[in-house]
Amino acid sequence: MTGFRYLKAYSPKTEGQVHYETEQQPDPTPICYRFLIRHIMNCEVCQLKELDVEYFEIREVLQCILHTIFFHRALGLVRPKDIDLQLFEITYVQCGDAELEKKVDEKIDQFIDKVEKHPNKKNQICLSFFEVKNKQATWFTHKVEHLYWEQWYININVAQHPKPISGKSHHSKLVLDPGESASEERNARRATLESSLHEVLFQIIKFVNEKKDHIPPIPNMEGVSFPYEITISRFSVRDGHV
């Protein structure tokens, strides 16, 4: 596949050497997770461009975005793995960590399940990185405190399938070809989504190149990622680190 290969040029070792322009995205108020107690100190927030996707495109789109973020926030040495998308002319890079890939897929499964149960709604995934601080336990607090230093909001609008169009008009002998018309419409929509996904990837790269001062010292732990959690709209399941 002759994909849109650019992530190698923006690996952590060379991320400050490339300059480009992207459209500044609006910063809408993120979804509020009221039941989470968040300690945010010097936390940078990136609201990614909203994407209109069809149901069967959700998995590839989210894998591409989430793994791109993880790759650029990886700890130490990674084993980069090129991934060619099946639906788009895009190639991205994963960290090459099986455990991280498993956790990402589990979250995507949860997201897809939520979309099935609550159609016709916009959806959001938040990937948060945090520091783990130990504190003295009391009657009202836990021993471990999470200090959030970066949050990525992925905004997805899942399109609904239209009802099939009749192949013949009651007022004309003209026979329509809904299959051909639908195919052209889908190809145009797919091209638009591919372009928008390119913009999101550039937005990620621009953010990681410009926002560095808030990153905490590398923790003394195993794995390829800082401690993180992935939150799906109003439903949150916390991950540790991998």
N, C-alpha and C positions, 0 to 999 in steps of 0.2 A: 504494500500500500504506500502510495506517495503522500503520506500524511503531512500535516502542518507541523514540522519538527522545529521546535525552538527551545524547549525546556532544557536541553543539554547546555545550551549557551548561557542559561541562567542558573546553573548549578550553584550551590552555596560558595564554591571557591571563586566564582567569577561574577557573582550577582551584582557587584557594584560597577561593572565595566560597561554596561549597556544602557543606552538612553533612548527613550521613545516617548510618544505622546498618546495618551488615552483620554477618553471623555470622562470628566468628573461625574461620579454617580451621586444621586441624592442620598441623604442619610435619614431615612424615615425612622420613626420611633420603633425599636425592636419589640417583639412579642414579650410580654411581661410574664415571667414564671414566678408567681407570688409565693408559691410554697417552697422555693429554694432560698436559702440564706446565702447570699453572695457577699464575699469580701473582695471588692474591686479596688485595687491600688495601682494607679498609673496604668490603667487598662486601656489598650488601644482596641478600637472596634472598626471592623470593615464590613460594610453592607454591600454585598455583591449584587450585580445587576439581576433583576428578575427575569426568569426564563419561562417561556411557555412551551411545555413539553406534552407529548402524548404518553399514555400509560406505559407503553412498551419501551419508551426511551428513558424512563426514570433511572433505572439501574446504571446504565452506562454514563449518563450525565453526572450523577452523584459520585460514582466511582472516580471519574475524571477530576472533578473539583476537589473532593476530599483528599485524594492521594496527592494531588498537586500541592495542596497546602501542607500536608504532612512531609512531603519531600523537601520543601523549602524551610521547614522548621525541624529538620531531622537533627539528631544528636550524633556527633562523631562520624564514624565510617558507616556507609550504607552500601548496599549492593544494587545499584540502579538497574531497573528493569523497564525496558520500553514496552508500552502497551498501545497497540493500534485499535482504535475504536472500530466496531463493526458497522455502525450506522453513520459515521461521519469521517471525513478525511482529516482526522486529528490523531496525533500520537502524543501521549503524555508519559511521565516517568513515575514509577512506584519505587518505594524504598527497598523492595525485595525482602520484606519481612512477613512471613506467613501468618504470624499471630496478629499483626496489625491488619492485614488483609481480611482475616476472619472477622475481627471486631467491626471493621467498616461494613462488611457484607451483612452482619447481623443488624446493624443500625438501619441499613438500607431496607432490609426485609421488614423491620418495624415501621419504617416510613411508608412503604408500599401498602402494608396492612392497614395503616391509618387512612391512606388515600382511598382504599376500597370501602372502608366503613363510613368515611365522611367525604363523599364526592362534592364537586362544585364549590370547593373552598380552596383558597390560597394556602400554601403550606410553607413552613420555614424550618430549616435545620440550623442549629447553632453549634459550631465547634469551638470549644473554649480550652485554652491552655492555662494552667495554674501552677503556683508553687504550693508545696505541702509544708505547713508549719506545725510543729508540735507545740501544744500549749497545755497548761495545767488544767486538769479536769475539775469541773465544779458540778453542782446539781443541775445547772442549766446549759452547759456547753459540752461539746465533745473534745477529745484530746487532740484531734487533728483539725487544722484550719486550712481552707483552700483560699489562696490569694490569687485572684484572676488577673492575668496580665495581658491577655489577648483573646478577642472573640471574633469569629467569622460567622456572618449570617448569610445563609444560602436560601434564596427565595425562589420557590417553584410554584408555578401555576399549571395544573394538570388539565389539559383540554378535554372536553367531552366529545364523544363521537356523534356527528349529526345523523339524523334519520335518513335512510336511503331515499333518493329522489326518483319519482316515477319516470320510466323510460319513454313514455309517450304522452303528448299533450292532448287534452280533451278537445281543444279548439284548433288543432293543426295535425297534419299528417307527418310533421317533422318528427323523426325518431332521434331522441337524445342518446348519447353514450355516456352514462353516468360514470362508468369505469374509467374512461379516458379523462373526463373532467376531474374526477376525484384524484386521479394519479397526478395530473398537472398541479392541482392545488396542494397536494401533499409534498410534491417535490419543491414547490416554492416555499412552503412552510418549513420544510427540512433545511433548505438553504439559509433561511432567516435564522433558524435556531443554531445552525453551525456557526454562522457569523457572530451571533450573540455569545455562544460558548467561547469562541476565540477572544471576545472582549472580556469575558469573565476571567479567563486564564491570564491575559495581559494585566487585568486589574489586580490579580493576586501577585503577580511578579512585581508590579509597580509598588504595591504596598510593602512587600518584604524588602525591597531595595531601599525604600525611604524610611521605614519604621524599624529601627534597630536599637535605639537607646533604652527601650523599655524591657528588652529581653533579659531575664534574670541569669545569674551564673548557671552553668551547666550542672545539674544535680548529680550527685554520686549514686547512680543507679544503672541497672542494666536496661537494654532496650534501645530502640531507635527514636522514640518520641518523648518529649516532655510529658508530664502528667496532663491528662486531658479528659474531657467529657463531651459527649455528643447529645444534644438535647433536641427533641423533635416536638415542635410547637409547644403544647402545654403538657407534654408527656416527657419525662426525663428519666434516663437510666444512666447511672454514672459508671465510667470506666476508670480504672487505675491507669497505669502506664504499661507499655508493652516493651 
